[in-house]
Amino acid sequence: MDWGLKNRLARMIKPSDGRSVMLACDHGYFMGPTRKLEVPRRTFEPLVPYADVLSVTRGVLRTSVDPSWDIPILLRVSGGTSVLQNDLSDEGLTVGMKDALRLNASAVSISIFVGTAHERQTLLNLAKLVDEGEDRGMPVMAITAVGKELEKRDARYLALACRIAAEIGAHVVKTYYCEGFSKVVEGCPVPLVVAGGPKLNTEADAFQLAYDALQAGAIGVDMGRNIWQNDHSVAMIKGIRAIVHEGATVKEASDVFDQSKGASIPA
Ligand code: R5P
């Protein structure tokens, strides 16, 4: 791995503990102005001080992220479908490596859809991106997307998808937490982070997900809706941060949330 690629990865994953709190705000690329992300900057500006990485598309980066903010950018570079389609897997590359470099991205992210009609296409997109990333010193995150088929998220499927992503050369993989997650971690030779998925019923549920994923070997989260769809989004990210970087339990993270919530005005 070349120096530039290692340096970018070190911006994404904190060298002090090998962990990362990535804030996922890239949903608009297929969901449009989804709830609580209608005005992206309004959503993420208060959260950025507590995130290690901000995950966005180039359109949101250029319009809504202040270039002076000290936050590494994980740039979403795949897309081409919308929630109006039943099958979300027909994705292509939406950003060239030249623009990713011009935008000073610290890494690029791409969805792969294993087991779908577009499996081959999305895996070859990943291969192409990894070739370009290795050439230009840009880390690539593969996302094991399931589209609308949320029930696919079991250990057997996710282990398969994560391993394929790593074999093709992804430097980091984002996947979902599931029962038996340690099997997914064991079979994946590159760092794994977990998405949160749709908003869970309680804050404790989201903290539990992050805690269990970390216990099983994930190096962090790339979480969106369970943070910014919460009425107390800053309190929420503080709780997640405590789990990821301070080894907090679910109870301790809930205490962080309650204390911070007491001091904040609902969004
Ligand atoms: C899908 O839009 C993206 O891959 C998200 O970045 C990912 O699903 C993480 O966001 P959430 O925690 O809301 O699932």
py3Dmol code that shows the C-alpha trace and the ligand (Angstrom):
import py3Dmol

protein = """\
ATOM      1  CA  MET A   1       0.000   0.000   0.000  1.00  0.00           C
ATOM      2  CA  ASP A   2       1.445   3.346  -1.043  1.00  0.00           C
ATOM      3  CA  TRP A   3       2.044   6.265   1.348  1.00  0.00           C
ATOM      4  CA  GLY A   4      -0.820   8.396   0.036  1.00  0.00           C
ATOM      5  CA  LEU A   5      -3.356   5.625   0.416  1.00  0.00           C
ATOM      6  CA  LYS A   6      -2.111   4.822   3.928  1.00  0.00           C
ATOM      7  CA  ASN A   7      -2.225   8.496   4.855  1.00  0.00           C
ATOM      8  CA  ARG A   8      -5.803   8.865   3.634  1.00  0.00           C
ATOM      9  CA  LEU A   9      -6.839   5.717   5.512  1.00  0.00           C
ATOM     10  CA  ALA A  10      -5.230   7.087   8.677  1.00  0.00           C
ATOM     11  CA  ARG A  11      -7.459  10.161   8.365  1.00  0.00           C
ATOM     12  CA  MET A  12     -10.521   7.893   8.193  1.00  0.00           C
ATOM     13  CA  ILE A  13      -9.627   5.387  10.908  1.00  0.00           C
ATOM     14  CA  LYS A  14      -8.046   7.002  13.963  1.00  0.00           C
ATOM     15  CA  PRO A  15      -4.513   5.589  14.397  1.00  0.00           C
ATOM     16  CA  SER A  16      -4.770   6.099  18.183  1.00  0.00           C
ATOM     17  CA  ASP A  17      -7.333   3.299  18.582  1.00  0.00           C
ATOM     18  CA  GLY A  18      -7.972   1.963  15.080  1.00  0.00           C
ATOM     19  CA  ARG A  19     -11.642   3.000  15.270  1.00  0.00           C
ATOM     20  CA  SER A  20     -13.934   5.429  13.517  1.00  0.00           C
ATOM     21  CA  VAL A  21     -17.272   7.194  13.838  1.00  0.00           C
ATOM     22  CA  MET A  22     -18.379   7.869  10.264  1.00  0.00           C
ATOM     23  CA  LEU A  23     -21.472  10.002   9.849  1.00  0.00           C
ATOM     24  CA  ALA A  24     -23.532   8.748   6.886  1.00  0.00           C
ATOM     25  CA  CYS A  25     -25.375  11.549   5.080  1.00  0.00           C
ATOM     26  CA  ASP A  26     -25.320  10.188   1.516  1.00  0.00           C
ATOM     27  CA  HIS A  27     -28.892   8.856   1.458  1.00  0.00           C
ATOM     28  CA  GLY A  28     -30.201  11.550  -0.905  1.00  0.00           C
ATOM     29  CA  TYR A  29     -28.425   9.974  -3.866  1.00  0.00           C
ATOM     30  CA  PHE A  30     -31.319   7.528  -4.194  1.00  0.00           C
ATOM     31  CA  MET A  31     -33.815   8.581  -1.470  1.00  0.00           C
ATOM     32  CA  GLY A  32     -34.048  12.292  -2.308  1.00  0.00           C
ATOM     33  CA  PRO A  33     -34.818  14.696   0.575  1.00  0.00           C
ATOM     34  CA  THR A  34     -35.432  11.976   3.128  1.00  0.00           C
ATOM     35  CA  ARG A  35     -36.796  12.797   6.574  1.00  0.00           C
ATOM     36  CA  LYS A  36     -34.507  15.061   8.614  1.00  0.00           C
ATOM     37  CA  LEU A  37     -31.981  15.251   5.773  1.00  0.00           C
ATOM     38  CA  GLU A  38     -34.092  17.686   3.742  1.00  0.00           C
ATOM     39  CA  VAL A  39     -31.499  20.453   4.181  1.00  0.00           C
ATOM     40  CA  PRO A  40     -28.248  18.534   4.544  1.00  0.00           C
ATOM     41  CA  ARG A  41     -26.117  21.258   6.112  1.00  0.00           C
ATOM     42  CA  ARG A  42     -28.726  21.978   8.766  1.00  0.00           C
ATOM     43  CA  THR A  43     -28.662  18.278   9.675  1.00  0.00           C
ATOM     44  CA  PHE A  44     -24.947  17.623   9.815  1.00  0.00           C
ATOM     45  CA  GLU A  45     -23.317  20.918  10.794  1.00  0.00           C
ATOM     46  CA  PRO A  46     -23.966  20.395  14.555  1.00  0.00           C
ATOM     47  CA  LEU A  47     -22.811  16.765  14.285  1.00  0.00           C
ATOM     48  CA  VAL A  48     -19.529  17.285  12.434  1.00  0.00           C
ATOM     49  CA  PRO A  49     -17.508  18.168  15.589  1.00  0.00           C
ATOM     50  CA  TYR A  50     -18.307  14.697  16.960  1.00  0.00           C
ATOM     51  CA  ALA A  51     -17.706  12.690  13.757  1.00  0.00           C
ATOM     52  CA  ASP A  52     -14.401  11.330  12.452  1.00  0.00           C
ATOM     53  CA  VAL A  53     -15.614  11.190   8.855  1.00  0.00           C
ATOM     54  CA  LEU A  54     -18.487  12.730   6.883  1.00  0.00           C
ATOM     55  CA  SER A  55     -20.025  10.585   4.180  1.00  0.00           C
ATOM     56  CA  VAL A  56     -21.711  12.575   1.378  1.00  0.00           C
ATOM     57  CA  THR A  57     -22.131  12.846  -2.385  1.00  0.00           C
ATOM     58  CA  ARG A  58     -20.230  15.402  -4.437  1.00  0.00           C
ATOM     59  CA  GLY A  59     -23.351  17.529  -4.892  1.00  0.00           C
ATOM     60  CA  VAL A  60     -23.871  17.870  -1.159  1.00  0.00           C
ATOM     61  CA  LEU A  61     -20.147  18.330  -0.607  1.00  0.00           C
ATOM     62  CA  ARG A  62     -19.976  21.265  -3.015  1.00  0.00           C
ATOM     63  CA  THR A  63     -23.221  22.906  -1.866  1.00  0.00           C
ATOM     64  CA  SER A  64     -23.392  22.155   1.831  1.00  0.00           C
ATOM     65  CA  VAL A  65     -19.981  21.427   3.352  1.00  0.00           C
ATOM     66  CA  ASP A  66     -17.719  24.320   4.263  1.00  0.00           C
ATOM     67  CA  PRO A  67     -14.290  23.614   2.728  1.00  0.00           C
ATOM     68  CA  SER A  68     -12.664  24.953   5.900  1.00  0.00           C
ATOM     69  CA  TRP A  69     -14.215  22.244   8.111  1.00  0.00           C
ATOM     70  CA  ASP A  70     -11.616  19.849   9.477  1.00  0.00           C
ATOM     71  CA  ILE A  71     -13.388  16.601   8.614  1.00  0.00           C
ATOM     72  CA  PRO A  72     -12.255  13.836   6.235  1.00  0.00           C
ATOM     73  CA  ILE A  73     -14.735  13.156   3.443  1.00  0.00           C
ATOM     74  CA  LEU A  74     -15.966   9.721   2.400  1.00  0.00           C
ATOM     75  CA  LEU A  75     -17.311  10.434  -1.069  1.00  0.00           C
ATOM     76  CA  ARG A  76     -20.179   8.329  -2.425  1.00  0.00           C
ATOM     77  CA  VAL A  77     -19.325   7.522  -6.065  1.00  0.00           C
ATOM     78  CA  SER A  78     -21.985   4.996  -7.049  1.00  0.00           C
ATOM     79  CA  GLY A  79     -25.626   5.523  -7.943  1.00  0.00           C
ATOM     80  CA  GLY A  80     -28.021   5.602 -10.865  1.00  0.00           C
ATOM     81  CA  THR A  81     -31.269   4.355  -9.313  1.00  0.00           C
ATOM     82  CA  SER A  82     -33.964   5.833  -7.088  1.00  0.00           C
ATOM     83  CA  VAL A  83     -36.386   4.549  -4.465  1.00  0.00           C
ATOM     84  CA  LEU A  84     -39.067   4.596  -7.154  1.00  0.00           C
ATOM     85  CA  GLN A  85     -37.543   1.395  -8.562  1.00  0.00           C
ATOM     86  CA  ASN A  86     -38.240  -1.951  -6.927  1.00  0.00           C
ATOM     87  CA  ASP A  87     -34.742  -3.118  -7.773  1.00  0.00           C
ATOM     88  CA  LEU A  88     -32.094  -0.698  -6.529  1.00  0.00           C
ATOM     89  CA  SER A  89     -29.143  -2.760  -7.692  1.00  0.00           C
ATOM     90  CA  ASP A  90     -28.635  -1.275 -11.166  1.00  0.00           C
ATOM     91  CA  GLU A  91     -25.861   1.099 -10.062  1.00  0.00           C
ATOM     92  CA  GLY A  92     -22.948   2.534 -11.989  1.00  0.00           C
ATOM     93  CA  LEU A  93     -20.093   4.877 -11.112  1.00  0.00           C
ATOM     94  CA  THR A  94     -21.311   8.465 -10.759  1.00  0.00           C
ATOM     95  CA  VAL A  95     -18.031  10.280 -10.020  1.00  0.00           C
ATOM     96  CA  GLY A  96     -14.664   9.956 -11.732  1.00  0.00           C
ATOM     97  CA  MET A  97     -11.449   9.540  -9.758  1.00  0.00           C
ATOM     98  CA  LYS A  98     -10.242  12.902 -11.102  1.00  0.00           C
ATOM     99  CA  ASP A  99     -13.131  14.713  -9.412  1.00  0.00           C
ATOM    100  CA  ALA A 100     -12.749  12.689  -6.207  1.00  0.00           C
ATOM    101  CA  LEU A 101      -9.113  13.841  -6.047  1.00  0.00           C
ATOM    102  CA  ARG A 102     -10.046  17.430  -6.906  1.00  0.00           C
ATOM    103  CA  LEU A 103     -12.535  17.320  -4.016  1.00  0.00           C
ATOM    104  CA  ASN A 104      -9.780  16.083  -1.702  1.00  0.00           C
ATOM    105  CA  ALA A 105     -11.809  13.044  -0.687  1.00  0.00           C
ATOM    106  CA  SER A 106     -10.156  10.823   1.914  1.00  0.00           C
ATOM    107  CA  ALA A 107     -11.902   7.748   0.495  1.00  0.00           C
ATOM    108  CA  VAL A 108     -14.616   6.809  -1.983  1.00  0.00           C
ATOM    109  CA  SER A 109     -17.574   4.502  -1.391  1.00  0.00           C
ATOM    110  CA  ILE A 110     -19.488   2.246  -3.742  1.00  0.00           C
ATOM    111  CA  SER A 111     -22.375  -0.174  -3.248  1.00  0.00           C
ATOM    112  CA  ILE A 112     -22.181  -3.767  -4.383  1.00  0.00           C
ATOM    113  CA  PHE A 113     -25.324  -5.868  -4.728  1.00  0.00           C
ATOM    114  CA  VAL A 114     -24.323  -9.503  -4.309  1.00  0.00           C
ATOM    115  CA  GLY A 115     -26.957 -12.019  -5.362  1.00  0.00           C
ATOM    116  CA  THR A 116     -28.951  -9.595  -7.506  1.00  0.00           C
ATOM    117  CA  ALA A 117     -29.454  -9.249 -11.246  1.00  0.00           C
ATOM    118  CA  HIS A 118     -26.695  -6.623 -11.239  1.00  0.00           C
ATOM    119  CA  GLU A 119     -24.189  -8.491  -9.096  1.00  0.00           C
ATOM    120  CA  ARG A 120     -21.580  -8.740 -11.868  1.00  0.00           C
ATOM    121  CA  GLN A 121     -21.921  -5.116 -12.923  1.00  0.00           C
ATOM    122  CA  THR A 122     -21.552  -3.756  -9.386  1.00  0.00           C
ATOM    123  CA  LEU A 123     -18.613  -6.055  -8.585  1.00  0.00           C
ATOM    124  CA  LEU A 124     -16.818  -5.000 -11.768  1.00  0.00           C
ATOM    125  CA  ASN A 125     -17.515  -1.358 -10.853  1.00  0.00           C
ATOM    126  CA  LEU A 126     -15.796  -2.061  -7.534  1.00  0.00           C
ATOM    127  CA  ALA A 127     -12.841  -3.698  -9.308  1.00  0.00           C
ATOM    128  CA  LYS A 128     -12.455  -0.682 -11.598  1.00  0.00           C
ATOM    129  CA  LEU A 129     -12.618   1.716  -8.676  1.00  0.00           C
ATOM    130  CA  VAL A 130     -10.016  -0.270  -6.726  1.00  0.00           C
ATOM    131  CA  ASP A 131      -7.672  -0.222  -9.742  1.00  0.00           C
ATOM    132  CA  GLU A 132      -8.053   3.556  -9.987  1.00  0.00           C
ATOM    133  CA  GLY A 133      -7.809   3.964  -6.221  1.00  0.00           C
ATOM    134  CA  GLU A 134      -4.570   1.975  -6.035  1.00  0.00           C
ATOM    135  CA  ASP A 135      -3.238   4.026  -8.929  1.00  0.00           C
ATOM    136  CA  ARG A 136      -4.061   7.379  -7.313  1.00  0.00           C
ATOM    137  CA  GLY A 137      -3.738   6.596  -3.606  1.00  0.00           C
ATOM    138  CA  MET A 138      -7.460   6.642  -2.849  1.00  0.00           C
ATOM    139  CA  PRO A 139      -8.979   4.108  -0.401  1.00  0.00           C
ATOM    140  CA  VAL A 140     -12.173   2.405  -1.531  1.00  0.00           C
ATOM    141  CA  MET A 141     -15.028   1.428   0.768  1.00  0.00           C
ATOM    142  CA  ALA A 142     -17.385  -1.275  -0.558  1.00  0.00           C
ATOM    143  CA  ILE A 143     -20.918  -1.222   0.836  1.00  0.00           C
ATOM    144  CA  THR A 144     -22.756  -4.539   0.895  1.00  0.00           C
ATOM    145  CA  ALA A 145     -26.092  -3.055  -0.108  1.00  0.00           C
ATOM    146  CA  VAL A 146     -29.354  -4.986   0.049  1.00  0.00           C
ATOM    147  CA  GLY A 147     -31.699  -2.398  -1.481  1.00  0.00           C
ATOM    148  CA  LYS A 148     -35.224  -2.929  -0.194  1.00  0.00           C
ATOM    149  CA  GLU A 149     -34.555  -6.551   0.763  1.00  0.00           C
ATOM    150  CA  LEU A 150     -33.650  -5.851   4.381  1.00  0.00           C
ATOM    151  CA  GLU A 151     -34.386  -9.473   5.337  1.00  0.00           C
ATOM    152  CA  LYS A 152     -31.233 -10.473   3.444  1.00  0.00           C
ATOM    153  CA  ARG A 153     -29.132  -9.198   6.336  1.00  0.00           C
ATOM    154  CA  ASP A 154     -28.026 -12.487   7.887  1.00  0.00           C
ATOM    155  CA  ALA A 155     -24.543 -13.722   8.701  1.00  0.00           C
ATOM    156  CA  ARG A 156     -24.320 -16.178   5.818  1.00  0.00           C
ATOM    157  CA  TYR A 157     -25.202 -13.587   3.183  1.00  0.00           C
ATOM    158  CA  LEU A 158     -23.207 -10.731   4.713  1.00  0.00           C
ATOM    159  CA  ALA A 159     -20.113 -12.920   5.206  1.00  0.00           C
ATOM    160  CA  LEU A 160     -20.291 -13.851   1.532  1.00  0.00           C
ATOM    161  CA  ALA A 161     -20.749 -10.261   0.345  1.00  0.00           C
ATOM    162  CA  CYS A 162     -18.045  -8.811   2.651  1.00  0.00           C
ATOM    163  CA  ARG A 163     -15.530 -11.465   1.679  1.00  0.00           C
ATOM    164  CA  ILE A 164     -16.143 -10.890  -2.026  1.00  0.00           C
ATOM    165  CA  ALA A 165     -15.684  -7.132  -1.524  1.00  0.00           C
ATOM    166  CA  ALA A 166     -12.369  -7.697   0.251  1.00  0.00           C
ATOM    167  CA  GLU A 167     -11.185 -10.222  -2.334  1.00  0.00           C
ATOM    168  CA  ILE A 168     -11.812  -7.703  -5.107  1.00  0.00           C
ATOM    169  CA  GLY A 169      -9.643  -5.260  -3.193  1.00  0.00           C
ATOM    170  CA  ALA A 170     -11.851  -2.967  -1.116  1.00  0.00           C
ATOM    171  CA  HIS A 171      -9.776  -1.338   1.614  1.00  0.00           C
ATOM    172  CA  VAL A 172     -12.724  -1.030   4.019  1.00  0.00           C
ATOM    173  CA  VAL A 173     -16.160  -2.677   3.942  1.00  0.00           C
ATOM    174  CA  LYS A 174     -19.410  -1.274   5.257  1.00  0.00           C
ATOM    175  CA  THR A 175     -22.073  -3.813   6.046  1.00  0.00           C
ATOM    176  CA  TYR A 176     -24.983  -4.427   8.404  1.00  0.00           C
ATOM    177  CA  TYR A 177     -24.855  -5.851  11.889  1.00  0.00           C
ATOM    178  CA  CYS A 178     -26.546  -9.242  12.235  1.00  0.00           C
ATOM    179  CA  GLU A 179     -26.770 -12.144  14.629  1.00  0.00           C
ATOM    180  CA  GLY A 180     -23.527 -14.135  14.371  1.00  0.00           C
ATOM    181  CA  PHE A 181     -21.651 -11.043  13.221  1.00  0.00           C
ATOM    182  CA  SER A 182     -18.287 -12.411  14.397  1.00  0.00           C
ATOM    183  CA  LYS A 183     -18.467 -14.882  11.477  1.00  0.00           C
ATOM    184  CA  VAL A 184     -18.761 -11.929   9.107  1.00  0.00           C
ATOM    185  CA  VAL A 185     -15.740 -10.263  10.729  1.00  0.00           C
ATOM    186  CA  GLU A 186     -13.707 -13.469  10.761  1.00  0.00           C
ATOM    187  CA  GLY A 187     -14.135 -14.022   7.041  1.00  0.00           C
ATOM    188  CA  CYS A 188     -13.302 -10.469   6.029  1.00  0.00           C
ATOM    189  CA  PRO A 189      -9.594  -9.576   5.997  1.00  0.00           C
ATOM    190  CA  VAL A 190     -10.135  -5.799   5.853  1.00  0.00           C
ATOM    191  CA  PRO A 191     -11.691  -3.439   8.446  1.00  0.00           C
ATOM    192  CA  LEU A 192     -15.474  -3.508   8.736  1.00  0.00           C
ATOM    193  CA  VAL A 193     -17.826  -0.738   9.796  1.00  0.00           C
ATOM    194  CA  VAL A 194     -21.566  -1.132  10.284  1.00  0.00           C
ATOM    195  CA  ALA A 195     -24.453   0.934   8.985  1.00  0.00           C
ATOM    196  CA  GLY A 196     -27.352   1.580  11.325  1.00  0.00           C
ATOM    197  CA  GLY A 197     -30.158   0.898   8.850  1.00  0.00           C
ATOM    198  CA  PRO A 198     -33.654   2.355   9.310  1.00  0.00           C
ATOM    199  CA  LYS A 199     -34.267   4.137  12.609  1.00  0.00           C
ATOM    200  CA  LEU A 200     -34.687   1.666  15.469  1.00  0.00           C
ATOM    201  CA  ASN A 201     -37.352   1.976  18.166  1.00  0.00           C
ATOM    202  CA  THR A 202     -35.144   3.353  20.928  1.00  0.00           C
ATOM    203  CA  GLU A 203     -31.780   5.005  21.425  1.00  0.00           C
ATOM    204  CA  ALA A 204     -30.707   1.981  23.466  1.00  0.00           C
ATOM    205  CA  ASP A 205     -31.408  -0.264  20.453  1.00  0.00           C
ATOM    206  CA  ALA A 206     -29.024   1.795  18.325  1.00  0.00           C
ATOM    207  CA  PHE A 207     -26.382   1.831  21.068  1.00  0.00           C
ATOM    208  CA  GLN A 208     -26.764  -1.932  21.438  1.00  0.00           C
ATOM    209  CA  LEU A 209     -26.240  -2.426  17.711  1.00  0.00           C
ATOM    210  CA  ALA A 210     -23.040  -0.361  17.772  1.00  0.00           C
ATOM    211  CA  TYR A 211     -21.828  -2.028  20.968  1.00  0.00           C
ATOM    212  CA  ASP A 212     -22.442  -5.568  19.688  1.00  0.00           C
ATOM    213  CA  ALA A 213     -20.798  -4.800  16.342  1.00  0.00           C
ATOM    214  CA  LEU A 214     -17.694  -3.415  18.079  1.00  0.00           C
ATOM    215  CA  GLN A 215     -17.559  -6.364  20.470  1.00  0.00           C
ATOM    216  CA  ALA A 216     -17.673  -8.731  17.493  1.00  0.00           C
ATOM    217  CA  GLY A 217     -14.762  -6.944  15.797  1.00  0.00           C
ATOM    218  CA  ALA A 218     -16.121  -4.051  13.714  1.00  0.00           C
ATOM    219  CA  ILE A 219     -13.819  -1.025  13.837  1.00  0.00           C
ATOM    220  CA  GLY A 220     -16.657   1.467  13.979  1.00  0.00           C
ATOM    221  CA  VAL A 221     -19.864   2.673  12.433  1.00  0.00           C
ATOM    222  CA  ASP A 222     -20.952   4.559   9.338  1.00  0.00           C
ATOM    223  CA  MET A 223     -24.297   5.524  10.804  1.00  0.00           C
ATOM    224  CA  GLY A 224     -26.950   7.936   9.579  1.00  0.00           C
ATOM    225  CA  ARG A 225     -30.656   7.713  10.360  1.00  0.00           C
ATOM    226  CA  ASN A 226     -30.275   6.443  13.920  1.00  0.00           C
ATOM    227  CA  ILE A 227     -28.282   9.594  14.626  1.00  0.00           C
ATOM    228  CA  TRP A 228     -29.857  12.401  12.633  1.00  0.00           C
ATOM    229  CA  GLN A 229     -33.469  11.226  12.673  1.00  0.00           C
ATOM    230  CA  ASN A 230     -33.315  11.384  16.454  1.00  0.00           C
ATOM    231  CA  ASP A 231     -34.720  14.603  17.936  1.00  0.00           C
ATOM    232  CA  HIS A 232     -31.509  14.861  19.938  1.00  0.00           C
ATOM    233  CA  SER A 233     -29.002  14.075  17.210  1.00  0.00           C
ATOM    234  CA  VAL A 234     -25.989  15.601  18.977  1.00  0.00           C
ATOM    235  CA  ALA A 235     -26.716  13.608  22.117  1.00  0.00           C
ATOM    236  CA  MET A 236     -27.058  10.521  19.942  1.00  0.00           C
ATOM    237  CA  ILE A 237     -23.707  10.895  18.195  1.00  0.00           C
ATOM    238  CA  LYS A 238     -22.043  11.586  21.549  1.00  0.00           C
ATOM    239  CA  GLY A 239     -23.384   8.265  22.845  1.00  0.00           C
ATOM    240  CA  ILE A 240     -22.185   6.418  19.730  1.00  0.00           C
ATOM    241  CA  ARG A 241     -18.799   8.097  20.032  1.00  0.00           C
ATOM    242  CA  ALA A 242     -18.500   6.933  23.638  1.00  0.00           C
ATOM    243  CA  ILE A 243     -19.072   3.330  22.537  1.00  0.00           C
ATOM    244  CA  VAL A 244     -16.657   3.482  19.613  1.00  0.00           C
ATOM    245  CA  HIS A 245     -13.801   5.441  21.159  1.00  0.00           C
ATOM    246  CA  GLU A 246     -14.190   5.077  24.900  1.00  0.00           C
ATOM    247  CA  GLY A 247     -15.390   1.485  25.168  1.00  0.00           C
ATOM    248  CA  ALA A 248     -18.641   2.614  26.813  1.00  0.00           C
ATOM    249  CA  THR A 249     -21.363   0.091  27.559  1.00  0.00           C
ATOM    250  CA  VAL A 250     -24.933   0.584  26.325  1.00  0.00           C
ATOM    251  CA  LYS A 251     -25.877   1.906  29.778  1.00  0.00           C
ATOM    252  CA  GLU A 252     -22.953   4.363  29.772  1.00  0.00           C
ATOM    253  CA  ALA A 253     -23.801   5.529  26.262  1.00  0.00           C
ATOM    254  CA  SER A 254     -27.433   6.003  27.332  1.00  0.00           C
ATOM    255  CA  ASP A 255     -26.218   8.120  30.255  1.00  0.00           C
ATOM    256  CA  VAL A 256     -24.128  10.233  27.866  1.00  0.00           C
ATOM    257  CA  PHE A 257     -27.245  10.617  25.709  1.00  0.00           C
ATOM    258  CA  ASP A 258     -29.476  11.588  28.653  1.00  0.00           C
ATOM    259  CA  GLN A 259     -26.990  14.126  30.004  1.00  0.00           C
ATOM    260  CA  SER A 260     -26.396  15.703  26.609  1.00  0.00           C
ATOM    261  CA  LYS A 261     -30.102  15.650  25.742  1.00  0.00           C
ATOM    262  CA  GLY A 262     -30.855  17.548  28.932  1.00  0.00           C
ATOM    263  CA  ALA A 263     -28.596  20.318  27.725  1.00  0.00           C
ATOM    264  CA  SER A 264     -29.957  20.532  24.170  1.00  0.00           C
ATOM    265  CA  ILE A 265     -32.969  21.900  22.355  1.00  0.00           C
ATOM    266  CA  PRO A 266     -34.854  19.302  20.233  1.00  0.00           C
ATOM    267  CA  ALA A 267     -34.106  19.574  16.492  1.00  0.00           C
TER     268      ALA A 267
END
"""
ligand_1 = """\
14
R5P
C -27.265 4.330 2.065
O -27.881 5.305 1.785
C -25.924 4.491 2.551
O -25.039 3.453 2.270
C -25.885 4.850 4.015
O -24.689 5.545 4.145
C -25.911 3.671 4.975
O -27.078 2.920 4.840
C -25.703 4.124 6.417
O -26.753 4.911 6.857
P -27.853 4.358 7.887
O -27.142 4.214 9.192
O -28.907 5.408 7.904
O -28.306 3.034 7.375
"""
view = py3Dmol.view(width=600, height=400)
view.addModel(protein, "pdb")
view.setStyle({"model": 0}, {"cartoon": {"style": "trace"}})
view.addModel(ligand_1, "xyz")
view.setStyle({"model": 1}, {"stick": {}})
view.zoomTo()
view.show()
